[in-house]
Amino acid sequence: METNQQKETQNYFDAFAKDWKQKAQGEKLHKVNVISQRNGYVLEVIRSRSENIKTLDVGCGTGELVHDIARMGIHAVGVDFANEMIKEADEVAKKENLSTAEFHTGSIFEFPIADESLDVISANGFIEYISHEQLNTFMANSYKQLRKNGSLVFGTRNRLFNIVSMNQYTLDEIDSSNLEKLTRESVKVATISSPSELLGVETVDLEPATRKHTNTGGIEVTTRFQFTPAQLVKMLHAHGYTVKELCPVHIHGVSPVFAADHKEAHFNISNLLSDITNKEKHNRYKVIPFASSFMVHAVK
């Protein structure tokens, strides 16, 4: 059954498909291109693999990632339940004659995928819009659909960032008595050399299904779940995955309130920090507590 959260999500992305495409292509002045950063990490994972025959992008939006993968000569499938998004994606694929790109409108939970048929499954800006039960189903299904040594790569909103965001999210964590556990996990994340070190970390509870979030990024969806690195590492471990790496996305050198007033400064600082961690990958974990989202790469 489609939840109110998913109805809001579908309505938003159908209405703002062209605006989302502009964001993805970096056409917003002094706007950190989170979509590009997430997609770039997926491409980094794909390039690091020895074999990529077929990939699946869940919640593919206007299809930029699928297009990029198809340009590499890889069979790339994109699925999204926002029909207007798929129309935009299909238009580009046909215009460029990307024969290895294919797009489908619908729910990933109803889309037929054969077991052990995929090398990479990616999902950027997806898990925040589904229930915790659906997230567990998605992880279990993906495990079956991936070939041995296949990669599950996805992005998530970072709950650890609430500690330093200095806004309503911070106050909510204080009121819920979560600040100490989040801070302890942040300290641990900043000092690890492998995600497996997070398996023993005590985490806060997952956000309740009734959680209402303050609007961020102009996305008009009431509930957009956040997760901590340790929460996801534990969930993936329970499904049989090994988490290979975590990667920060949209690193903040200043609070969101300051960033809103000084967009160019925030844009330059954030991109500088991103460039540094792309060159010095051993430093990625150190800045995850200061990133508003992060990527997870798990292997079957």
SVG drawing of the C-alpha trace seen along z (x, -y; Angstrom):
<svg xmlns="http://www.w3.org/2000/svg" viewBox="-2 -37 47 53">
<polyline fill="none" stroke="black" stroke-width="0.4" points="0.0,0.0 1.3,-3.5 1.9,-5.6 1.1,-9.3 4.9,-9.9 5.2,-8.2 2.1,-10.1 3.7,-13.4 7.0,-12.3 5.5,-11.3 3.5,-14.5 6.5,-16.6 8.8,-14.9 6.2,-14.8 5.6,-18.5 9.2,-19.5 10.9,-17.2 12.4,-20.0 13.6,-21.8 15.2,-18.6 16.9,-18.2 18.4,-21.7 19.7,-20.8 21.2,-17.6 23.0,-19.4 24.4,-22.0 22.4,-24.9 21.5,-26.4 23.9,-29.3 26.0,-28.7 24.0,-25.6 26.1,-22.6 25.4,-19.8 24.5,-17.0 23.0,-14.9 26.3,-15.1 28.4,-14.2 26.2,-11.2 26.3,-10.1 30.0,-10.7 30.6,-8.3 28.5,-5.5 30.6,-6.0 33.7,-5.8 32.5,-2.4 31.7,-1.1 35.1,-2.1 36.8,-0.3 35.0,3.0 36.4,5.7 33.1,6.5 30.0,4.5 27.5,6.1 24.2,4.7 23.3,2.1 20.1,0.8 19.5,-2.7 16.5,-2.9 14.7,-6.2 16.7,-7.3 14.9,-10.7 15.7,-12.4 18.3,-9.7 21.7,-11.5 23.4,-8.5 21.9,-5.9 23.0,-8.1 26.5,-8.3 26.7,-4.5 25.3,-3.8 27.9,-6.1 30.4,-3.6 28.9,-0.9 27.2,0.8 23.6,2.0 22.0,-0.5 18.4,-0.3 16.6,-3.2 13.3,-2.9 11.3,-5.7 7.7,-6.1 7.5,-9.7 6.4,-9.5 7.5,-13.1 11.0,-12.2 11.1,-9.1 9.9,-11.2 12.8,-13.6 15.2,-10.6 13.9,-8.9 14.1,-12.0 17.9,-12.4 18.5,-8.6 16.7,-8.8 18.4,-12.1 21.9,-10.6 20.9,-7.1 22.0,-5.5 21.0,-2.0 22.2,-0.4 20.0,-2.7 16.4,-1.7 13.9,-3.4 10.7,-2.2 8.0,-4.0 6.8,-2.2 7.7,-1.0 10.9,0.9 8.9,3.2 6.8,4.3 9.5,4.3 10.5,7.8 14.3,8.5 15.9,11.9 18.0,13.2 21.8,12.8 21.3,10.7 22.9,7.4 26.4,6.2 25.5,2.8 22.4,1.5 22.4,-2.2 19.8,-4.3 20.4,-8.0 17.8,-10.1 15.6,-7.0 15.7,-5.4 14.6,-8.7 11.2,-8.4 10.4,-4.8 9.3,-3.1 11.8,-1.2 10.0,2.0 10.4,1.2 14.1,0.4 14.6,3.9 12.8,5.4 14.9,3.3 18.1,4.5 16.9,8.2 15.7,8.0 18.9,6.3 21.0,9.0 19.2,11.7 19.3,9.7 23.1,9.0 25.7,11.4 28.4,12.6 30.6,9.6 27.9,7.3 27.8,3.7 24.9,1.9 25.6,-1.8 23.2,-4.3 22.9,-7.8 21.2,-8.9 20.5,-12.0 23.0,-12.1 21.5,-12.2 24.9,-12.9 24.8,-16.3 22.0,-17.3 24.6,-17.8 26.3,-20.7 23.4,-22.0 22.4,-24.4 18.7,-24.5 15.4,-22.7 17.0,-19.3 19.5,-20.0 16.8,-21.0 14.8,-17.9 17.7,-15.7 18.3,-17.5 14.6,-17.2 14.7,-13.4 17.9,-12.9 19.8,-11.6 22.7,-14.1 25.1,-12.1 24.8,-8.9 25.0,-10.8 28.1,-12.6 29.8,-9.4 29.1,-7.9 30.4,-11.0 33.7,-10.7 34.0,-7.1 33.1,-7.7 35.8,-10.4 38.5,-8.0 37.7,-4.7 39.7,-3.1 36.9,-0.6 33.1,-0.7 33.2,2.6 34.4,0.8 30.9,-0.7 29.2,2.7 29.9,2.3 28.7,-1.3 25.5,-2.0 23.1,-3.9 20.0,-6.0 16.7,-4.5 15.5,-4.8 13.2,-7.7 9.5,-6.8 7.2,-6.5 5.2,-9.5 8.3,-11.8 7.7,-15.2 10.7,-17.0 11.4,-20.7 11.5,-21.5 15.1,-21.4 16.4,-22.0 12.9,-23.1 11.7,-19.5 8.0,-19.5 7.8,-16.1 6.8,-16.0 8.8,-12.9 12.3,-12.3 14.1,-9.9 17.7,-10.3 20.2,-7.6 23.5,-7.4 26.4,-5.4 26.4,-2.8 22.6,-2.2 23.0,-1.4 26.2,0.7 24.4,2.8 21.3,3.2 23.4,4.2 25.5,6.6 22.3,8.3 21.3,8.9 24.7,10.5 26.5,7.5 30.0,6.3 30.1,2.5 33.2,1.5 33.2,-2.2 31.3,-5.4 31.7,-8.7 30.6,-12.2 28.3,-14.2 27.7,-18.0 30.3,-18.8 29.5,-21.9 32.2,-24.3 29.5,-26.6 26.0,-26.2 23.0,-26.0 21.7,-29.4 25.0,-31.1 25.2,-29.2 21.7,-30.5 22.9,-34.1 26.3,-33.5 25.6,-31.0 28.7,-31.7 31.0,-31.3 29.3,-28.0 29.4,-26.8 33.2,-27.4 34.0,-26.0 31.9,-22.9 33.3,-22.1 36.9,-22.7 36.4,-20.2 34.8,-17.7 37.8,-18.1 40.2,-17.4 38.4,-14.2 38.2,-13.0 42.0,-13.3 42.7,-12.1 40.2,-9.3 41.6,-8.3 40.2,-11.6 36.6,-10.9 35.5,-9.4 36.9,-12.4 34.4,-14.8 31.3,-12.6 29.9,-14.2 30.0,-17.6 28.3,-16.3 24.5,-16.6 24.4,-13.3 26.7,-10.3 27.1,-7.4 27.3,-3.7 29.0,-1.0 28.1,2.5 29.2,5.7 27.4,9.1"/>
</svg>
